Amino acid sequence: MAATTAYAAATTVLIPRLSSQPTRCSALPLLPPRLSSSTSSSFPLKQVSESRKPLLLRIKATSSEETSTSVDANELFTDLKEKWDAVENKSTVLLYGGGAIVAVWLSSILVGAINSVPLLPKVMELVGLGYTGWFVYRYLLFKSSRKELATDIESLKKKIAGTE
């Protein structure tokens, strides 16, 4: 008898809430209605939530020391110090590094100036799209041209490394 009254109370509370929701056309399922704290005085909230919600699996992600890819800061600094000590011409490395920073700074100024001119950014986008289309057609669409691109890249790597 007590189970029947709890079921009747649960249906009395839930039926008006379900019918008051507007109808929607959606592929997603509807969420269960919210239960307010004022309705919990007549029957236990736990009983309604257990009957309406399916059981959910909870998965907690953990990491262990064996699978962690964190880098020790001291190890990083010692590796960098060893590599810096192995460099023969430090002034050239500093000059190239400073030049790269200045080049990035100047290019950002140039892109900002081009972006402020009306219609020019759209023209540059069209040029970029055109070049991308040409590159795909020339190098990526056919198998023979992909092999040609791979050999060109390998020869460029050898030139840069100084092994050619």
N, CA and C atoms as a LAMMPS dump frame, in Angstrom:
ITEM: TIMESTEP
0
ITEM: NUMBER OF ATOMS
492
ITEM: BOX BOUNDS ff ff ff
-5.0000000000000000e+02 5.0000000000000000e+02
-5.0000000000000000e+02 5.0000000000000000e+02
-5.0000000000000000e+02 5.0000000000000000e+02
ITEM: ATOMS id mol type element x y z
1 1 1 N 0.817 -1.187 0
2 1 2 C 0 0 0
3 1 3 C 0.862 1.253 0
4 2 1 N 1.981 1.219 0.745
5 2 2 C 2.852 2.396 0.8
6 2 3 C 3.521 2.627 -0.534
7 3 1 N 3.851 1.541 -1.234
8 3 2 C 4.473 1.692 -2.554
9 3 3 C 3.491 2.277 -3.545
10 4 1 N 2.226 1.967 -3.43
11 4 2 C 1.215 2.485 -4.344
12 4 3 C 1.032 3.982 -4.152
13 5 1 N 1.026 4.453 -2.896
14 5 2 C 0.872 5.885 -2.658
15 5 3 C 2.108 6.647 -3.101
16 6 1 N 3.299 6.069 -2.933
17 6 2 C 4.513 6.744 -3.403
18 6 3 C 4.501 6.833 -4.919
19 7 1 N 4.032 5.77 -5.6
20 7 2 C 3.947 5.784 -7.053
21 7 3 C 2.908 6.801 -7.522
22 8 1 N 1.79 6.86 -6.825
23 8 2 C 0.745 7.817 -7.183
24 8 3 C 1.232 9.239 -6.977
25 9 1 N 1.995 9.476 -5.904
26 9 2 C 2.528 10.814 -5.663
27 9 3 C 3.547 11.181 -6.727
28 10 1 N 4.345 10.2 -7.134
29 10 2 C 5.351 10.47 -8.158
30 10 3 C 4.692 10.78 -9.485
31 11 1 N 3.649 10.041 -9.847
32 11 2 C 2.987 10.317 -11.114
33 11 3 C 2.219 11.617 -11.058
34 12 1 N 1.709 11.971 -9.911
35 12 2 C 0.988 13.226 -9.797
36 12 3 C 1.926 14.395 -9.984
37 13 1 N 3.134 14.261 -9.492
38 13 2 C 4.099 15.352 -9.614
39 13 3 C 4.656 15.425 -11.032
40 14 1 N 4.915 14.272 -11.64
41 14 2 C 5.608 14.262 -12.927
42 14 3 C 4.689 14.523 -14.11
43 15 1 N 3.463 14.11 -14.083
44 15 2 C 2.59 14.251 -15.244
45 15 3 C 2.333 15.719 -15.602
46 16 1 N 2.006 16.61 -14.657
47 16 2 C 1.794 18.012 -15.061
48 16 3 C 3.049 18.648 -15.646
49 17 1 N 4.226 18.297 -15.159
50 17 2 C 5.452 18.894 -15.681
51 17 3 C 5.722 18.427 -17.109
52 18 1 N 5.476 17.166 -17.4
53 18 2 C 5.708 16.659 -18.749
54 18 3 C 4.741 17.275 -19.744
55 19 1 N 3.482 17.473 -19.326
56 19 2 C 2.507 18.02 -20.26
57 19 3 C 2.675 19.518 -20.454
58 20 1 N 3.328 20.212 -19.518
59 20 2 C 3.498 21.659 -19.656
60 20 3 C 4.678 22.027 -20.547
61 21 1 N 5.504 21.053 -20.937
62 21 2 C 6.64 21.353 -21.805
63 21 3 C 6.162 21.517 -23.23
64 22 1 N 6.707 22.504 -23.968
65 22 2 C 6.302 22.676 -25.359
66 22 3 C 6.85 21.535 -26.211
67 23 1 N 6.129 21.195 -27.267
68 23 2 C 6.585 20.134 -28.157
69 23 3 C 7.643 20.683 -29.092
70 24 1 N 8.696 19.874 -29.337
71 24 2 C 9.792 20.285 -30.199
72 24 3 C 10.082 19.175 -31.177
73 25 1 N 10.581 19.564 -32.326
74 25 2 C 11.051 18.585 -33.297
75 25 3 C 12.566 18.545 -33.197
76 26 1 N 13.09 17.514 -32.599
77 26 2 C 14.522 17.413 -32.388
78 26 3 C 14.912 15.947 -32.374
79 27 1 N 16.136 15.7 -32.822
80 27 2 C 16.643 14.336 -32.792
81 27 3 C 17.198 13.983 -31.423
82 28 1 N 17.416 14.981 -30.581
83 28 2 C 17.97 14.746 -29.253
84 28 3 C 16.857 14.375 -28.286
85 29 1 N 17.12 13.474 -27.354
86 29 2 C 16.089 13.125 -26.374
87 29 3 C 15.896 14.258 -25.377
88 30 1 N 14.694 14.338 -24.839
89 30 2 C 14.402 15.366 -23.845
90 30 3 C 15.018 14.987 -22.511
91 31 1 N 15.443 15.979 -21.77
92 31 2 C 15.954 15.745 -20.426
93 31 3 C 14.796 15.511 -19.481
94 32 1 N 15.021 14.764 -18.413
95 32 2 C 13.942 14.585 -17.439
96 32 3 C 13.633 15.916 -16.775
97 33 1 N 12.398 16.124 -16.312
98 33 2 C 12.038 17.4 -15.705
99 33 3 C 12.759 17.61 -14.394
100 34 1 N 13 18.875 -14.075
101 34 2 C 13.639 19.217 -12.809
102 34 3 C 12.647 19.037 -11.669
103 35 1 N 13.171 18.554 -10.586
104 35 2 C 12.343 18.407 -9.393
105 35 3 C 12.707 19.51 -8.428
106 36 1 N 11.744 20.242 -7.979
107 36 2 C 12.019 21.325 -7.045
108 36 3 C 12.109 20.778 -5.63
109 37 1 N 12.716 21.525 -4.747
110 37 2 C 12.895 21.072 -3.365
111 37 3 C 11.585 21.119 -2.596
112 38 1 N 10.589 21.876 -3.07
113 38 2 C 9.318 21.954 -2.345
114 38 3 C 8.512 20.672 -2.478
115 39 1 N 8.705 19.885 -3.553
116 39 2 C 7.959 18.638 -3.729
117 39 3 C 8.563 17.484 -2.956
118 40 1 N 9.761 17.659 -2.419
119 40 2 C 10.414 16.554 -1.73
120 40 3 C 9.845 16.303 -0.345
121 41 1 N 8.968 17.175 0.16
122 41 2 C 8.42 16.955 1.494
123 41 3 C 7.376 15.849 1.497
124 42 1 N 6.675 15.611 0.382
125 42 2 C 5.63 14.601 0.375
126 42 3 C 6.164 13.201 0.101
127 43 1 N 7.269 13.069 -0.613
128 43 2 C 7.853 11.761 -0.882
129 43 3 C 9.351 11.915 -1.061
130 44 1 N 10.1 10.837 -0.887
131 44 2 C 11.558 10.935 -0.989
132 44 3 C 11.988 11.231 -2.43
133 45 1 N 12.938 12.128 -2.566
134 45 2 C 13.466 12.524 -3.865
135 45 3 C 14.268 11.395 -4.5
136 46 1 N 14.904 10.585 -3.674
137 46 2 C 15.746 9.507 -4.171
138 46 3 C 14.928 8.486 -4.958
139 47 1 N 13.722 8.202 -4.512
140 47 2 C 12.882 7.209 -5.166
141 47 3 C 12.514 7.657 -6.583
142 48 1 N 12.198 8.93 -6.776
143 48 2 C 11.825 9.444 -8.089
144 48 3 C 13.039 9.484 -9.008
145 49 1 N 14.184 9.918 -8.483
146 49 2 C 15.362 10.023 -9.336
147 49 3 C 15.847 8.647 -9.778
148 50 1 N 15.691 7.638 -8.924
149 50 2 C 16.102 6.302 -9.32
150 50 3 C 15.167 5.711 -10.364
151 51 1 N 13.893 6.026 -10.279
152 51 2 C 12.955 5.446 -11.229
153 51 3 C 13.006 6.151 -12.58
154 52 1 N 13.443 7.4 -12.653
155 52 2 C 13.432 8.159 -13.899
156 52 3 C 14.766 8.113 -14.645
157 53 1 N 15.857 8 -13.953
158 53 2 C 17.168 8.078 -14.592
159 53 3 C 17.783 6.694 -14.729
160 54 1 N 18.391 6.409 -15.878
161 54 2 C 19.101 5.139 -16.006
162 54 3 C 20.43 5.204 -15.258
163 55 1 N 20.968 4.043 -14.997
164 55 2 C 22.261 3.998 -14.331
165 55 3 C 23.341 4.474 -15.288
166 56 1 N 24.229 5.293 -14.804
167 56 2 C 25.307 5.834 -15.618
168 56 3 C 26.641 5.266 -15.167
169 57 1 N 27.491 4.956 -16.113
170 57 2 C 28.838 4.527 -15.782
171 57 3 C 29.714 5.749 -15.612
172 58 1 N 30.478 5.767 -14.587
173 58 2 C 31.397 6.875 -14.36
174 58 3 C 32.808 6.379 -14.564
175 59 1 N 33.538 7.069 -15.421
176 59 2 C 34.913 6.693 -15.73
177 59 3 C 35.804 7.851 -15.325
178 60 1 N 36.818 7.546 -14.576
179 60 2 C 37.749 8.567 -14.125
180 60 3 C 39.093 8.318 -14.793
181 61 1 N 39.611 9.34 -15.448
182 61 2 C 40.905 9.217 -16.113
183 61 3 C 42.012 9.491 -15.104
184 62 1 N 42.984 8.613 -15.083
185 62 2 C 44.126 8.797 -14.203
186 62 3 C 45.392 8.633 -15.012
187 63 1 N 46.441 9.18 -14.501
188 63 2 C 47.733 9.013 -15.171
189 63 3 C 48.722 8.447 -14.177
190 64 1 N 49.628 7.668 -14.684
191 64 2 C 50.655 7.093 -13.827
192 64 3 C 52.004 7.649 -14.243
193 65 1 N 52.977 7.429 -13.447
194 65 2 C 54.311 7.941 -13.718
195 65 3 C 54.938 7.29 -14.946
196 66 1 N 54.574 6.024 -15.215
197 66 2 C 55.17 5.32 -16.345
198 66 3 C 54.69 5.888 -17.68
199 67 1 N 53.406 6.298 -17.75
200 67 2 C 52.855 6.785 -19.001
201 67 3 C 52.898 8.299 -19.103
202 68 1 N 53.339 8.976 -18.085
203 68 2 C 53.361 10.429 -18.1
204 68 3 C 54.464 10.931 -19.024
205 69 1 N 54.165 12.016 -19.744
206 69 2 C 55.139 12.59 -20.665
207 69 3 C 55.668 13.928 -20.15
208 70 1 N 55.571 14.15 -18.852
209 70 2 C 56.057 15.406 -18.317
210 70 3 C 57.58 15.446 -18.373
211 71 1 N 58.105 16.649 -18.549
212 71 2 C 59.541 16.839 -18.694
213 71 3 C 60.05 17.533 -17.446
214 72 1 N 61.131 17.028 -16.913
215 72 2 C 61.745 17.629 -15.743
216 72 3 C 62.442 18.918 -16.165
217 73 1 N 62.216 20.004 -15.447
218 73 2 C 62.776 21.307 -15.808
219 73 3 C 64.302 21.29 -15.719
220 74 1 N 64.853 20.64 -14.685
221 74 2 C 66.308 20.583 -14.563
222 74 3 C 66.939 19.824 -15.725
223 75 1 N 66.291 18.746 -16.151
224 75 2 C 66.8 17.974 -17.284
225 75 3 C 66.772 18.806 -18.562
226 76 1 N 65.702 19.582 -18.731
227 76 2 C 65.584 20.441 -19.905
228 76 3 C 66.683 21.498 -19.921
229 77 1 N 66.92 22.135 -18.777
230 77 2 C 67.956 23.172 -18.716
231 77 3 C 69.35 22.599 -18.927
232 78 1 N 69.606 21.417 -18.4
233 78 2 C 70.928 20.821 -18.604
234 78 3 C 71.132 20.442 -20.068
235 79 1 N 70.079 19.937 -20.733
236 79 2 C 70.192 19.624 -22.162
237 79 3 C 70.449 20.88 -22.978
238 80 1 N 69.713 21.952 -22.656
239 80 2 C 69.926 23.208 -23.386
240 80 3 C 71.323 23.763 -23.142
241 81 1 N 71.807 23.662 -21.921
242 81 2 C 73.147 24.164 -21.603
243 81 3 C 74.208 23.362 -22.357
244 82 1 N 74.026 22.04 -22.433
245 82 2 C 74.981 21.21 -23.173
246 82 3 C 74.986 21.56 -24.653
247 83 1 N 73.816 21.762 -25.21
248 83 2 C 73.744 22.12 -26.632
249 83 3 C 74.318 23.503 -26.883
250 84 1 N 74.079 24.451 -25.974
251 84 2 C 74.629 25.796 -26.148
252 84 3 C 76.15 25.77 -26.037
253 85 1 N 76.673 24.955 -25.127
254 85 2 C 78.129 24.844 -24.99
255 85 3 C 78.755 24.179 -26.217
256 86 1 N 77.988 23.322 -26.911
257 86 2 C 78.518 22.645 -28.094
258 86 3 C 78.546 23.558 -29.322
259 87 1 N 77.825 24.684 -29.286
260 87 2 C 77.797 25.607 -30.429
261 87 3 C 79.136 26.318 -30.518
262 88 1 N 79.722 26.326 -31.727
263 88 2 C 81.036 26.947 -31.911
264 88 3 C 80.924 28.462 -32.081
265 89 1 N 79.995 28.926 -32.904
266 89 2 C 79.895 30.343 -33.21
267 89 3 C 78.605 30.89 -32.588
268 90 1 N 78.685 31.293 -31.332
269 90 2 C 77.503 31.749 -30.597
270 90 3 C 76.965 33.074 -31.115
271 91 1 N 77.841 33.95 -31.594
272 91 2 C 77.373 35.247 -32.087
273 91 3 C 76.51 35.088 -33.335
274 92 1 N 76.818 34.127 -34.189
275 92 2 C 76.012 33.895 -35.385
276 92 3 C 74.629 33.379 -35.003
277 93 1 N 74.563 32.491 -34.022
278 93 2 C 73.272 31.965 -33.572
279 93 3 C 72.43 33.09 -32.987
280 94 1 N 73.031 33.956 -32.178
281 94 2 C 72.301 35.087 -31.606
282 94 3 C 71.838 36.052 -32.694
283 95 1 N 72.672 36.271 -33.7
284 95 2 C 72.32 37.164 -34.792
285 95 3 C 71.144 36.597 -35.594
286 96 1 N 71.187 35.314 -35.911
287 96 2 C 70.076 34.688 -36.636
288 96 3 C 68.796 34.683 -35.804
289 97 1 N 68.91 34.409 -34.521
290 97 2 C 67.733 34.413 -33.651
291 97 3 C 67.105 35.793 -33.554
292 98 1 N 67.94 36.816 -33.383
293 98 2 C 67.429 38.19 -33.338
294 98 3 C 66.82 38.603 -34.671
295 99 1 N 67.459 38.189 -35.763
296 99 2 C 66.909 38.496 -37.084
297 99 3 C 65.563 37.831 -37.299
298 100 1 N 65.393 36.605 -36.806
299 100 2 C 64.111 35.918 -36.941
300 100 3 C 63.021 36.629 -36.148
301 101 1 N 63.357 37.102 -34.955
302 101 2 C 62.376 37.828 -34.142
303 101 3 C 61.974 39.131 -34.824
304 102 1 N 62.948 39.855 -35.369
305 102 2 C 62.648 41.107 -36.079
306 102 3 C 61.812 40.825 -37.328
307 103 1 N 62.1 39.744 -38.05
308 103 2 C 61.338 39.398 -39.254
309 103 3 C 59.888 39.077 -38.913
310 104 1 N 59.655 38.36 -37.824
311 104 2 C 58.285 38.053 -37.409
312 104 3 C 57.556 39.326 -37.016
313 105 1 N 58.234 40.221 -36.315
314 105 2 C 57.64 41.487 -35.902
315 105 3 C 57.281 42.334 -37.121
316 106 1 N 58.191 42.447 -38.079
317 106 2 C 57.921 43.235 -39.281
318 106 3 C 56.805 42.62 -40.125
319 107 1 N 56.765 41.299 -40.201
320 107 2 C 55.701 40.669 -40.981
321 107 3 C 54.34 40.878 -40.332
322 108 1 N 54.283 40.904 -39
323 108 2 C 53.003 41.172 -38.337
324 108 3 C 52.553 42.605 -38.598
325 109 1 N 53.489 43.544 -38.653
326 109 2 C 53.151 44.93 -38.987
327 109 3 C 52.644 45.017 -40.421
328 110 1 N 53.295 44.306 -41.343
329 110 2 C 52.898 44.316 -42.743
330 110 3 C 51.51 43.702 -42.93
331 111 1 N 51.232 42.591 -42.266
332 111 2 C 49.91 41.962 -42.363
333 111 3 C 48.847 42.877 -41.77
334 112 1 N 49.147 43.553 -40.678
335 112 2 C 48.193 44.501 -40.096
336 112 3 C 47.903 45.654 -41.032
337 113 1 N 48.934 46.155 -41.732
338 113 2 C 48.73 47.249 -42.68
339 113 3 C 47.898 46.789 -43.871
340 114 1 N 48.161 45.591 -44.382
341 114 2 C 47.382 45.064 -45.517
342 114 3 C 45.938 44.82 -45.089
343 115 1 N 45.753 44.366 -43.863
344 115 2 C 44.414 44.073 -43.367
345 115 3 C 43.581 45.334 -43.19
346 116 1 N 44.22 46.491 -42.985
347 116 2 C 43.474 47.736 -42.779
348 116 3 C 43.018 48.353 -44.093
349 117 1 N 43.564 47.937 -45.233
350 117 2 C 43.146 48.466 -46.532
351 117 3 C 41.851 47.763 -46.95
352 118 1 N 40.82 48.512 -47.301
353 118 2 C 39.566 47.86 -47.686
354 118 3 C 39.733 47.028 -48.959
355 119 1 N 39.073 45.917 -49.029
356 119 2 C 39.017 44.996 -50.149
357 119 3 C 40.302 44.21 -50.376
358 120 1 N 41.435 44.681 -49.907
359 120 2 C 42.696 43.979 -50.128
360 120 3 C 42.764 42.645 -49.387
361 121 1 N 42.256 42.521 -48.15
362 121 2 C 42.296 41.208 -47.499
363 121 3 C 41.511 40.146 -48.268
364 122 1 N 40.367 40.515 -48.855
365 122 2 C 39.587 39.548 -49.625
366 122 3 C 40.327 39.127 -50.879
367 123 1 N 41.023 40.063 -51.518
368 123 2 C 41.813 39.73 -52.709
369 123 3 C 42.94 38.782 -52.329
370 124 1 N 43.572 39.033 -51.184
371 124 2 C 44.651 38.152 -50.737
372 124 3 C 44.11 36.761 -50.396
373 125 1 N 42.907 36.679 -49.841
374 125 2 C 42.296 35.38 -49.585
375 125 3 C 42.056 34.632 -50.893
376 126 1 N 41.587 35.341 -51.918
377 126 2 C 41.363 34.704 -53.213
378 126 3 C 42.664 34.217 -53.829
379 127 1 N 43.717 35.007 -53.684
380 127 2 C 45.031 34.588 -54.192
381 127 3 C 45.492 33.327 -53.455
382 128 1 N 45.309 33.301 -52.143
383 128 2 C 45.685 32.125 -51.362
384 128 3 C 44.881 30.896 -51.738
385 129 1 N 43.586 31.065 -51.949
386 129 2 C 42.756 29.942 -52.372
387 129 3 C 43.155 29.449 -53.755
388 130 1 N 43.467 30.382 -54.651
389 130 2 C 43.902 29.992 -55.993
390 130 3 C 45.207 29.223 -55.964
391 131 1 N 46.166 29.701 -55.165
392 131 2 C 47.445 29.016 -55.069
393 131 3 C 47.273 27.632 -54.433
394 132 1 N 46.414 27.543 -53.431
395 132 2 C 46.166 26.248 -52.8
396 132 3 C 45.56 25.269 -53.799
397 133 1 N 44.607 25.735 -54.593
398 133 2 C 44.02 24.879 -55.619
399 133 3 C 45.046 24.43 -56.64
400 134 1 N 45.897 25.357 -57.085
401 134 2 C 46.944 24.994 -58.039
402 134 3 C 47.902 23.98 -57.435
403 135 1 N 48.309 24.167 -56.172
404 135 2 C 49.244 23.26 -55.514
405 135 3 C 48.648 21.859 -55.402
406 136 1 N 47.381 21.788 -55.027
407 136 2 C 46.727 20.481 -54.922
408 136 3 C 46.685 19.813 -56.288
409 137 1 N 46.331 20.567 -57.342
410 137 2 C 46.263 19.989 -58.678
411 137 3 C 47.649 19.571 -59.158
412 138 1 N 48.644 20.382 -58.899
413 138 2 C 49.99 20.133 -59.423
414 138 3 C 50.713 19.015 -58.678
415 139 1 N 50.606 18.981 -57.34
416 139 2 C 51.443 18.068 -56.557
417 139 3 C 50.702 16.954 -55.819
418 140 1 N 49.438 17.123 -55.501
419 140 2 C 48.782 16.16 -54.624
420 140 3 C 47.721 15.292 -55.299
421 141 1 N 47.244 15.673 -56.447
422 141 2 C 46.12 14.972 -57.053
423 141 3 C 46.511 13.636 -57.671
424 142 1 N 47.678 13.574 -58.313
425 142 2 C 48.093 12.37 -59.016
426 142 3 C 49.269 11.721 -58.308
427 143 1 N 49.365 10.399 -58.428
428 143 2 C 50.39 9.633 -57.723
429 143 3 C 51.79 10.005 -58.198
430 144 1 N 51.978 10.19 -59.496
431 144 2 C 53.309 10.521 -60.013
432 144 3 C 53.781 11.889 -59.517
433 145 1 N 52.854 12.832 -59.42
434 145 2 C 53.248 14.156 -58.937
435 145 3 C 53.524 14.134 -57.433
436 146 1 N 52.845 13.247 -56.677
437 146 2 C 53.163 13.116 -55.244
438 146 3 C 54.557 12.559 -55.056
439 147 1 N 54.945 11.614 -55.916
440 147 2 C 56.317 11.079 -55.837
441 147 3 C 57.323 12.159 -56.177
442 148 1 N 57.017 12.982 -57.163
443 148 2 C 57.905 14.091 -57.532
444 148 3 C 58.064 15.066 -56.371
445 149 1 N 56.95 15.38 -55.687
446 149 2 C 57.01 16.27 -54.531
447 149 3 C 57.856 15.666 -53.422
448 150 1 N 57.729 14.363 -53.189
449 150 2 C 58.511 13.699 -52.146
450 150 3 C 60 13.739 -52.471
451 151 1 N 60.373 13.523 -53.728
452 151 2 C 61.796 13.585 -54.102
453 151 3 C 62.319 15.01 -53.992
454 152 1 N 61.485 16.01 -54.338
455 152 2 C 61.914 17.408 -54.185
456 152 3 C 62.154 17.755 -52.721
457 153 1 N 61.289 17.276 -51.852
458 153 2 C 61.444 17.546 -50.418
459 153 3 C 62.697 16.858 -49.883
460 154 1 N 62.929 15.63 -50.286
461 154 2 C 64.124 14.918 -49.831
462 154 3 C 65.404 15.609 -50.307
463 155 1 N 65.417 16.089 -51.555
464 155 2 C 66.619 16.787 -52.047
465 155 3 C 66.821 18.103 -51.3
466 156 1 N 65.727 18.786 -50.952
467 156 2 C 65.838 20.021 -50.177
468 156 3 C 66.37 19.735 -48.777
469 157 1 N 65.925 18.623 -48.158
470 157 2 C 66.439 18.245 -46.845
471 157 3 C 67.933 17.987 -46.907
472 158 1 N 68.388 17.321 -47.972
473 158 2 C 69.82 17.015 -48.112
474 158 3 C 70.629 18.282 -48.319
475 159 1 N 70.07 19.25 -49.075
476 159 2 C 70.774 20.526 -49.271
477 159 3 C 70.898 21.283 -47.965
478 160 1 N 69.836 21.281 -47.172
479 160 2 C 69.854 22.009 -45.895
480 160 3 C 70.821 21.333 -44.921
481 161 1 N 70.783 20.019 -44.873
482 161 2 C 71.652 19.289 -43.942
483 161 3 C 73.105 19.309 -44.405
484 162 1 N 73.349 19.615 -45.669
485 162 2 C 74.716 19.664 -46.171
486 162 3 C 75.266 18.312 -46.552
487 163 1 N 74.432 17.323 -46.745
488 163 2 C 74.913 15.995 -47.117
489 163 3 C 74.964 15.801 -48.633
490 164 1 N 74.497 16.765 -49.398
491 164 2 C 74.508 16.626 -50.869
492 164 3 C 75.714 17.285 -51.46
